[in-house]
Amino acid sequence: MAVPARRRAADVVAFAFASLATAFGLFWLAWILWTTLAQGAAALTPSLFTQMTPPPGASGGLLNAFYGSAVMILLAVLIGTPIGIAAGTYLAEHGRYSRLAVIVSFINDILLSAPSIVIGLFIYEVMVRSMGHFSGLAGGIALAMILLPIVVRTTEESLRLVPDQMREAGFALGMPRWRVTSRIIYRAAQSAIVTGVLLAVARIAGETAPLLFTALNNQFWSASLNEPLANVPVVIFQYAMSPYDEWHTLAWAGAFVLTAFVLVLNVGVRILARRGGNK
Amino acid sequence: MNAAVVHPIEPSLTSTPVRDGRRADRLFHGITAAAAWLVLLLLGATALAMAWGGRLAFKTFGLAFITASDWDVPAAKFGALVPIYGTLVTSAIALIIAVPVSIGIALFLTDIAPRWSRAPIALAIELLAAIPSIIYGMWGLFIFAPFMANHVEPWLSDHFGNKAIIGPLFTGPPIGIGMLTAGIVLGVMVIPFIAAVAREVFSAVPPALKESAVALGSTRWEILSRVTLPYTRSAIIGAIFLGLGRALGETMAVTFVLGNAHELSASLLMPSNSIAAAIANEFTEADTELYRSSLIALGFLLFVVTFIVLTIAKLLLMRINRQLGRTS
């Protein structure tokens, strides 16, 4: 009993379409990565890592921007990770099934996809305005606000994967709940939580919109968190939008470093996680 | 160790640790609950701060803030129709591209691709979401916009520019920067979000349902269109809303390729503006209270709209989870 030709044709068309769609997605990835990495590699020079961002028409590097980005990412991790893990713990352990946990879990998912520019505006309103000036501190806190929901979500998910028998075993030994959580559950979920934090770092490393009105930018070296702080994404934005060729070259170099960082982190973390999971 | 377990423990030895444990338990519970509350507070505070910051604009212009199209800085007149229109049009283009492609990818990954290739391809598609939006923007400005200007847009205006009805959409100089380019870039950016959810729910369809369809002699296309898609419909719509939420709020990529023009035009080839791009471009230059307030008011609108869209997405996705929980 053969399938009628029309039905077979519809089948073939649909499956050709699915294959084409996948090729379409991969094509954009390849195109974007190829041009960014090729253009960026051509712009790489040793002075990129030793010199400051130059004025128009001069040569220079991105040292201050790398430093500023590193400081703000570190700040965001220091602020966002403990709060995120604590909130994730509440959702998966201490507040499990409570109404608060259900609501927070819901709201957290919305924060996760909320436009990052709005978070920049929010930090501007509550911090920059009251302090009277842009600062690296405000930038770090804005990034922490982007990192927070990611850490909450991954912590909650990794804690839920820990089997209940381990909790029961802990209680059977007479351990109080907080020790069960901190000594058993955290240890079992450790690598998954670290994976989540690393992926969150990869995400905030490229965030530009929340830094535009918080850290702003700084052409010069500054180690103070109380002043505008240079950072890679905003430098790329300003230099790429400028009419100067030297700045375009530096923007490509910055894009190369940023993309390479994000890719290595994403791929590396996933490979490690998969290997750990198979163990 | 053994002794402690076997023998009944003297109360005098345990009372202190137990009480300490209770106190520590309460403290630990309190800390985690406070962190959870903070997440709620942050969302509430964001909405309040936006509303507060934008109150001057809302008070000055009223409803005209949304319906007027003149964004005139020297005259201190701010009507947000152009950025609102640009946001909606670019997001619509993005979804028109991303929805079928994402469903195709999900289908490919669940039913067609050889098993060994599924994880690498899924990872590659996920990487589309990992690339920072500033990279999309820069690539869009230097590589994709010139490509559109040289190859795609002249062809579009030659072939469609003089047609009835759709003609006005494709008229104008091929400059590469505009709503069509921005919409395409946005579409590529939201593909991984929709594809990930679609793939997840496709692979969660109970095998018995698919096998029944096979037993009735269905082709693979009929399984997709008559079993898989109807079964996962609410989740797919949820995924589309999720992508829409992303597209509406995307900032940097759009800022690069949309052109920051405050003129309303029907043509997709013309530069326009979006809410997020207007804020990104103009906020640090806003030198009057009213100007700054108008931009924050735009942020408030964006926040409210994305909140609603993402809430719908979440509710739809929760429904499929319940459904899967019941049936599987």
Chai-1 contact restraints between the chains, C-beta under 6 A:
chainA,res_idxA,chainB,res_idxB,connection_type,confidence,min_distance_angstrom,max_distance_angstrom,comment,restraint_id
A,R7,B,T219,contact,1.0,0.0,6.0,A-B,restraint_1
A,A10,B,W221,contact,1.0,0.0,6.0,A-B,restraint_2
A,D11,B,T219,contact,1.0,0.0,6.0,A-B,restraint_3
A,D11,B,R220,contact,1.0,0.0,6.0,A-B,restraint_4
A,D11,B,W221,contact,1.0,0.0,6.0,A-B,restraint_5
A,A14,B,W221,contact,1.0,0.0,6.0,A-B,restraint_6
A,F17,B,G104,contact,1.0,0.0,6.0,A-B,restraint_7
A,A18,B,G104,contact,1.0,0.0,6.0,A-B,restraint_8
A,A18,B,L107,contact,1.0,0.0,6.0,A-B,restraint_9
A,A18,B,F108,contact,1.0,0.0,6.0,A-B,restraint_10
A,A18,B,I112,contact,1.0,0.0,6.0,A-B,restraint_11
A,S19,B,F108,contact,1.0,0.0,6.0,A-B,restraint_12
A,A21,B,V101,contact,1.0,0.0,6.0,A-B,restraint_13
A,A21,B,G104,contact,1.0,0.0,6.0,A-B,restraint_14
A,A21,B,I105,contact,1.0,0.0,6.0,A-B,restraint_15
A,T22,B,I105,contact,1.0,0.0,6.0,A-B,restraint_16
A,T22,B,F108,contact,1.0,0.0,6.0,A-B,restraint_17
A,F24,B,V101,contact,1.0,0.0,6.0,A-B,restraint_18
A,G25,B,I105,contact,1.0,0.0,6.0,A-B,restraint_19
A,G25,B,I125,contact,1.0,0.0,6.0,A-B,restraint_20
A,G25,B,I191,contact,1.0,0.0,6.0,A-B,restraint_21
A,L26,B,A124,contact,1.0,0.0,6.0,A-B,restraint_22
A,W28,B,V188,contact,1.0,0.0,6.0,A-B,restraint_23
A,L29,B,A124,contact,1.0,0.0,6.0,A-B,restraint_24
A,L29,B,L128,contact,1.0,0.0,6.0,A-B,restraint_25
A,I32,B,W139,contact,1.0,0.0,6.0,A-B,restraint_26
A,T35,B,W139,contact,1.0,0.0,6.0,A-B,restraint_27
A,T35,B,I143,contact,1.0,0.0,6.0,A-B,restraint_28
A,T36,B,I135,contact,1.0,0.0,6.0,A-B,restraint_29
A,T36,B,W139,contact,1.0,0.0,6.0,A-B,restraint_30
A,I83,B,A35,contact,1.0,0.0,6.0,A-B,restraint_31
A,A86,B,I31,contact,1.0,0.0,6.0,A-B,restraint_32
A,A86,B,T32,contact,1.0,0.0,6.0,A-B,restraint_33
A,A86,B,A35,contact,1.0,0.0,6.0,A-B,restraint_34
A,A87,B,A35,contact,1.0,0.0,6.0,A-B,restraint_35
A,A87,B,A36,contact,1.0,0.0,6.0,A-B,restraint_36
A,A87,B,V39,contact,1.0,0.0,6.0,A-B,restraint_37
A,T89,B,T32,contact,1.0,0.0,6.0,A-B,restraint_38
A,Y90,B,T32,contact,1.0,0.0,6.0,A-B,restraint_39
A,Y90,B,A33,contact,1.0,0.0,6.0,A-B,restraint_40
A,Y90,B,A36,contact,1.0,0.0,6.0,A-B,restraint_41
A,H94,B,H29,contact,1.0,0.0,6.0,A-B,restraint_42
A,H94,B,T32,contact,1.0,0.0,6.0,A-B,restraint_43
A,V104,B,A36,contact,1.0,0.0,6.0,A-B,restraint_44
A,V104,B,V39,contact,1.0,0.0,6.0,A-B,restraint_45
A,V104,B,L40,contact,1.0,0.0,6.0,A-B,restraint_46
A,I107,B,L40,contact,1.0,0.0,6.0,A-B,restraint_47
A,I107,B,L43,contact,1.0,0.0,6.0,A-B,restraint_48
A,N108,B,V39,contact,1.0,0.0,6.0,A-B,restraint_49
A,D109,B,K314,contact,1.0,0.0,6.0,A-B,restraint_50
A,I110,B,L310,contact,1.0,0.0,6.0,A-B,restraint_51
A,L111,B,L43,contact,1.0,0.0,6.0,A-B,restraint_52
A,S113,B,G245,contact,1.0,0.0,6.0,A-B,restraint_53
A,S113,B,L310,contact,1.0,0.0,6.0,A-B,restraint_54
A,P115,B,G249,contact,1.0,0.0,6.0,A-B,restraint_55
A,P115,B,L302,contact,1.0,0.0,6.0,A-B,restraint_56
A,P115,B,T306,contact,1.0,0.0,6.0,A-B,restraint_57
A,I117,B,T251,contact,1.0,0.0,6.0,A-B,restraint_58
A,I117,B,A276,contact,1.0,0.0,6.0,A-B,restraint_59
A,I117,B,I279,contact,1.0,0.0,6.0,A-B,restraint_60
A,V118,B,G299,contact,1.0,0.0,6.0,A-B,restraint_61
A,V118,B,F303,contact,1.0,0.0,6.0,A-B,restraint_62
A,L121,B,I296,contact,1.0,0.0,6.0,A-B,restraint_63
A,L121,B,G299,contact,1.0,0.0,6.0,A-B,restraint_64
A,F122,B,T46,contact,1.0,0.0,6.0,A-B,restraint_65
A,F122,B,A49,contact,1.0,0.0,6.0,A-B,restraint_66
A,E125,B,A49,contact,1.0,0.0,6.0,A-B,restraint_67
A,E125,B,G53,contact,1.0,0.0,6.0,A-B,restraint_68
A,V126,B,A49,contact,1.0,0.0,6.0,A-B,restraint_69
A,P176,B,G21,contact,1.0,0.0,6.0,A-B,restraint_70
A,P176,B,D25,contact,1.0,0.0,6.0,A-B,restraint_71
A,R177,B,D25,contact,1.0,0.0,6.0,A-B,restraint_72
A,W178,B,A24,contact,1.0,0.0,6.0,A-B,restraint_73
A,W178,B,D25,contact,1.0,0.0,6.0,A-B,restraint_74
A,W178,B,F28,contact,1.0,0.0,6.0,A-B,restraint_75
A,G206,B,P132,contact,1.0,0.0,6.0,A-B,restraint_76
A,G206,B,I134,contact,1.0,0.0,6.0,A-B,restraint_77
A,T208,B,I134,contact,1.0,0.0,6.0,A-B,restraint_78
A,T208,B,M252,contact,1.0,0.0,6.0,A-B,restraint_79
A,A209,B,T251,contact,1.0,0.0,6.0,A-B,restraint_80
A,A209,B,M252,contact,1.0,0.0,6.0,A-B,restraint_81
A,L212,B,A280,contact,1.0,0.0,6.0,A-B,restraint_82
A,F213,B,F283,contact,1.0,0.0,6.0,A-B,restraint_83
A,P233,B,I134,contact,1.0,0.0,6.0,A-B,restraint_84
A,I236,B,I134,contact,1.0,0.0,6.0,A-B,restraint_85
A,A240,B,M138,contact,1.0,0.0,6.0,A-B,restraint_86
A,A255,B,I135,contact,1.0,0.0,6.0,A-B,restraint_87
A,A255,B,M138,contact,1.0,0.0,6.0,A-B,restraint_88
A,T259,B,I135,contact,1.0,0.0,6.0,A-B,restraint_89
A,V262,B,A130,contact,1.0,0.0,6.0,A-B,restraint_90
A,N266,B,A130,contact,1.0,0.0,6.0,A-B,restraint_91
